[in-house]
Amino acid sequence: MYKWLALILIILTLTACSNEENESDKLLSDYKEQQLDKAKQVEEEMQKRVDNLDQQLKDATKNKEEDQPD
């Protein structure tokens, strides 16, 4: 009887451990997804800044060319 009880406890313990791994994998996956979303947001913001700087450079170059006499 004690052997069966011990076997059942071992099986339940192993089952609980394997479920914890799945939960930790899910948490890790969620964390990675959040970090990826943040990285995408940063990339989009940086691209907007680059586009803005490009436009400012074009405007400054155009204004400089207009100010120079031929």
C-alpha positions as CSV (number, residue, x, y, z in Angstrom):
1,M,0.0,0.0,0.0
2,Y,2.8,2.4,0.9
3,K,4.6,1.6,-2.4
4,W,1.5,2.6,-4.3
5,L,1.0,5.8,-2.3
6,A,4.7,6.7,-2.8
7,L,4.4,6.0,-6.6
8,I,1.3,8.2,-6.8
9,L,3.0,11.0,-5.0
10,I,6.0,10.8,-7.3
11,I,3.8,10.9,-10.4
12,L,1.9,13.9,-9.0
13,T,5.1,15.7,-8.2
14,L,6.5,15.1,-11.7
15,T,3.3,16.2,-13.3
16,A,3.3,19.4,-11.2
17,C,6.9,20.1,-12.2
18,S,6.2,19.7,-15.9
19,N,3.3,22.1,-15.6
20,E,5.5,24.7,-14.0
21,E,7.9,24.5,-16.9
22,N,5.1,25.2,-19.3
23,E,4.0,28.2,-17.2
24,S,7.6,29.5,-17.1
25,D,7.9,29.0,-20.9
26,K,4.7,31.0,-21.4
27,L,6.0,33.7,-19.1
28,L,9.3,33.8,-21.0
29,S,7.4,33.9,-24.3
30,D,5.2,36.7,-23.1
31,Y,8.3,38.6,-22.0
32,K,10.0,38.1,-25.3
33,E,6.9,39.3,-27.1
34,Q,6.7,42.5,-24.9
35,Q,10.4,43.2,-25.6
36,L,9.9,42.7,-29.3
37,D,6.9,45.1,-29.3
38,K,9.0,47.7,-27.4
39,A,11.9,47.3,-29.9
40,K,9.5,47.8,-32.8
41,Q,8.1,51.0,-31.2
42,V,11.6,52.3,-30.7
43,E,12.5,51.5,-34.3
44,E,9.4,53.3,-35.6
45,E,10.2,56.4,-33.5
46,M,13.8,56.4,-34.7
47,Q,12.6,56.1,-38.3
48,K,10.3,59.1,-37.8
49,R,13.3,61.1,-36.4
50,V,15.5,60.1,-39.3
51,D,12.7,61.1,-41.7
52,N,12.3,64.5,-39.9
53,L,16.1,65.1,-40.0
54,D,16.2,64.2,-43.7
55,Q,13.4,66.7,-44.4
56,Q,15.1,69.4,-42.4
57,L,18.3,68.8,-44.4
58,K,16.5,69.0,-47.7
59,D,14.8,72.2,-46.6
60,A,18.1,73.8,-45.4
61,T,19.8,72.8,-48.6
62,K,17.0,74.2,-50.7
63,N,17.0,77.5,-48.8
64,K,20.8,77.8,-49.1
65,E,20.6,77.2,-52.9
66,E,17.8,79.9,-53.2
67,D,19.9,82.4,-51.2
68,Q,23.0,82.1,-53.4
69,P,23.0,84.4,-56.4
70,D,23.7,82.9,-59.8
